[in-house]
Amino acid sequence: MVLGKGGFGKVYHGYIDDNQVAVKMLSPSSFQGCKQFQAEVKILMSVHHKYLTTLVGYCDEGTNTAFIYEFMAKGNLQEHLLEKDGDILSWEARLRIATQAAQVVLLEIITSKPVIDKSTPEWTHKSKWVKVMLANEDIRNIVDPRLHGDFDMDSGRKTIEVAMACVSLTSSKRPTMNQVVIELNRCIAIETARKTVANDTESEHGIESINSKFQIE
């Protein structure tokens, strides 16, 4: 069964013994895909994280080139970001995902849109659009509009600034992974404080309402 199709080939659902796996087949005609295949193998063999899918194995024999991953029954991050009918990831959830394993896709987590806009002939990078919006302080339209502004504006602005720094063309201006995590944790703290204040205010209003209802005249 075909699970999906990418720029370099199809992904199939399969089994190894009784374990479900996802098999990404590389198209024989994709030279660029071959280079990416070799780079991805090196990365996945050296990086292990509980939030990253595990590389079970690979095949590189002649025209048969494939990755074998553990099967993700609940889908990947992109599917959750682009979900139209299911639950939309909250701002805090997005920040926590970013601090764990998804910093290189930070702009996609913020906007829920592909980083590369393929609707334009030159395949424009989303950072160009974000730069214009950020200059106009239009934070609400940068962040996934399906959140309806349910996030702290300072947290949103800082996260966007971090994401833009990560894609800077000047390497010296790009923050280290540790710096990114530190800044994102600060953004989480701001968002957590906002939600705490909101909950406390709601509780106070509830108590006032009860007292008013049962007040003895």
N, C-alpha and C positions, 0 to 999 in steps of 0.2 A: 504494500500500500504506500502511495506517495504522500508524505507529510507536508512537503513544500518544495518550492523551486527557487533557487538563488541565481546570482549572476554567473556562477561557474558550474552549475549542475543541479540535480535533484536530490532530495533527502527522502529516504525510504524508512518505513517501519519494519523491523526484523527481530529475530530472536537468536540468542546464543545460549544453547541449552534451554533453560526455562526463563531466562532473563530477557526482558525487552530491551532493544537497542534502537538507536537512530543511525542510519548509514548515509553519510553524505558522499555521493558519487561525483567525481570530477569529470566534466565533459572533456573528451580527448582533444577537442579543438581549442581548448582554452589554455593558451600559453601563460597568460597572466595568472590564471587559476593555479597552474602548476607551481609558480613561484610562491603564491600565497599558501599553497598546500605545505610546502617545505618549511615556510616560516611559522605556520600555525602549529605544525608538529613539534618544532623546537620549543615553542612557547608552552604548549599544553603538557609537554613532558617535564618541564621545569617548574611550572606553576600549579599549585594545588590549593584549592580553597573550597570551603563548604558551600559557597554560593555560586561556584562555577561548575558547569557540567563536566563530568569526568571523561577523559579520553580512554576508552576501553582498548582500542587498538587501531591499526591502520593497514591498508594494503597499497603497495606501490610496485606493481608488477606490469611492465609494459604499458598498455593502454588502460589497464584497470587500476585506477587510483581512487582510494576512498578513505574517509574517516569513519570510525565506529565509536559513537558516543553512548553514554547512558541515556535512556529514554526519559524525557521530561513529560510526565503525564499531564501536568497542569500548564504546559506551554512555557515559552521563554519570556524574558522581560519585555521585549518588543511587542509581543502579542498582548500583554497586560496593559502596556501603555496605549496601544491603539484600540483596545477593547471598546466597542460601541454599546453593547447591551449589558455588560456585566458591571461589577463594582469598579469605580474609578479610583486609582491609587491616590491617597491623600498626600498633601504636601510633605507632612512629616515622614510618611512611609517612603516617599521618593528620596528624601534626604538620607534616610537610614540605609537604603539600598545603595546609594551613591558612595557612602562612607565605607561600605563593606567591599564592593567589588566592581562597581560600575562607573568609576570616575571618568574613564575615557569617553563615555557616551553621555556625559552630564547634560549637554544641550538637549539631547533627545529626551532625557528624563524630565527636564524642565518644561519643554514645549509639547511633548508627545507627538512630535513631528520628526520625520527622517532628517538627519543632519545634511544630507545632500538632496537638494531639490531637483529631481529629474524632470520636472515639468518645463524647465527652461533648457534651451539648446546647449548652454555652456555648463549645465549641471551645477548651479550656484550653491555654495556652502551656506548653511543656515546662519552662520555667524554674521554674514553681511547684513541680513535682515535684522538680526538681534541688535547689532551695533547701532543701527538707525533708530530702532525703537527705544533702546537704552538711552540714547542721547536726548530723546524727548521725554524721558522718565515714564515711559509707557510700560510699566512693569506688569500691569494686569493683562495686557494683550500678549506679552511674551510668555508668561506662565500659561499652561494649559487652561483655556477658557472654561472648560467643563468643571473646573474647581470653583468658578463663580466668585473669585476673590477670597476664598476661604483659606487665607494664609497671611502671615505677618509680612508687611511690605518691606521692612528692613531685612528680614530673612530672605525674601525673594530677591531683592536687589543684590545682596551680598553673594548669594548663590550664583546669580547670573554673571556677576563680575568675576567670580572664580572660574566659571565655565569659559568665559571669554579669554581669561588669562591662559587657560590650558591649551587653547587653540591658537595662541599667538605665533606669528611667523618667526619671531625672534626667540630663539631657544633660551636665551638668558632671562627672558621675561616670563617664561613658563614656570609655574611653581612645581616643587617636588611633590611626590605623592603624600608625604607626611604633612606638608604645608596645606595641601588640599583637604586632608582629613581633619586637621585642626580647625580650618575655617568652616568646614561643613558641620562639625560638631558644635561650633558657636551658633550657626544658623539653626540647628536642631534645638539648642537651649533657648533661643529666642522664641521659636515656634511653640515649644513646650510651655514656656512662661505665658504666652498669649492664651493658650488653651486652658491653662490653670486659672488664670484671671477670669476668663469667660465662664468656666464652670462654677467658680466661686460666686460670681455675680448672679448667675442663674439660680444658684441655691439660695442666695439671699433674697432674691425676688420671690422665690417659692415660699420661703418662710414668712415673708411679709404678707403674701397673699393669704396664707393659712391663718396668720394672726388676725388679719383684717376680717376674714370670714367668720371667725369664732369669737370676735371681740364682744365682751359683755358690756352692754350699755348701762 
